[in-house]
Amino acid sequence: MDWSKAKTILIIAFIITNVFIVFLLLSDRPIEEPTITDKFISNVKELLKDKNIYIEASIPREIAYLNSMIVEFEKADSQSLNRLYFDNNGVIHSDGSLKEITYGMESILIINNRLIIYENNDEKARYNLLNIDDAIEIAEDFLMKGNFSTSDMKLTYSKQENNVFYLEYSKVYEDTYIERAYTNFQIDERGVKRFERLWLNAKEIGDTKIYISTAPKSLLNLLGMQEVYNNTITDISLCYYFDPEKHEYIEEPGEAKQGKAVPAWRIQFEDGYKVYIDEY
């Protein structure tokens, strides 16, 4: 199978879907969406397999939608972080959109009042890490110290490499992911080695339903993404997706504080890489 065949299947899928929508508008008779049939899904799997993309996840078959949502970035405050993590003993440096708190071998960098990057360069060992559960406990203690709520967080990826544990948390709202928000950790025997957080909060949920292309049809977009070849899909989930450079926002992308999040398919791979497809 080649890319020309994939494009042919995708074009046919668009045509059939449009006919399907017209039929629904003109008739009360139920009809099956063609892009969620066993045959269509089987063709999609074969095309992906040709690029060594394998699926070890359930493929959603529903006609998916989410209500409209306005999201806002969680604000990072240097004074609060200095108090919570360094007992007000850190030194705060400010340079426009950048703020940095330094305290001994530790530092916290704040970018645009929303992205937080903590680093610990102390080499002193403080913990005996035996497994991923120990790393999770250290991460949760770190979040608690900074007054970060864990009620809207879900651990979506973890690995151990060279005695360092990597944890990636995603934002959830009523069991639905909100992307691209993340809280990531690197943890070793010294404790938290590095912490990054860029978080989104739901500000307003609208009444308008926004429908999205079916998951099987959206998966065909992966055929043109060489970066996901030779990989395995481990999760396919509907999510809210906000990218200031792509979606509606109030200010310039680098300065955006809030904006409109749209439905997208969140496709996660075995190595933690994620792709978002907001096709309609």
Buried (B, 14 or more C-beta within 10 A) or exposed (E): BEEEBBEEBBEEBEEBBEEBEEEEEEEEEEEEBBBBEEEBBEBBBEBBEBBEBBBEBEBBBEEBEBEBBBBBBBEBEBEEBBBBBBEEEBEBEEEEEEBBBBBEEBBBBBBBBBBBBBBBEEEEEEBEBEEBEBBBEBBBEBBEEBEBEEEBBEBBBBEBEEEBBBBBBBBBBEEBBBBBBBBBBBBBBBBBBBBBBBBBBBEEBEEEEBEBBBBBBBBBBBBEBEEBEEBBBBBBBBBBBBBBEEBEBEEEEEEBBBBBBBBBBBBBBEEBEBBBBBEE
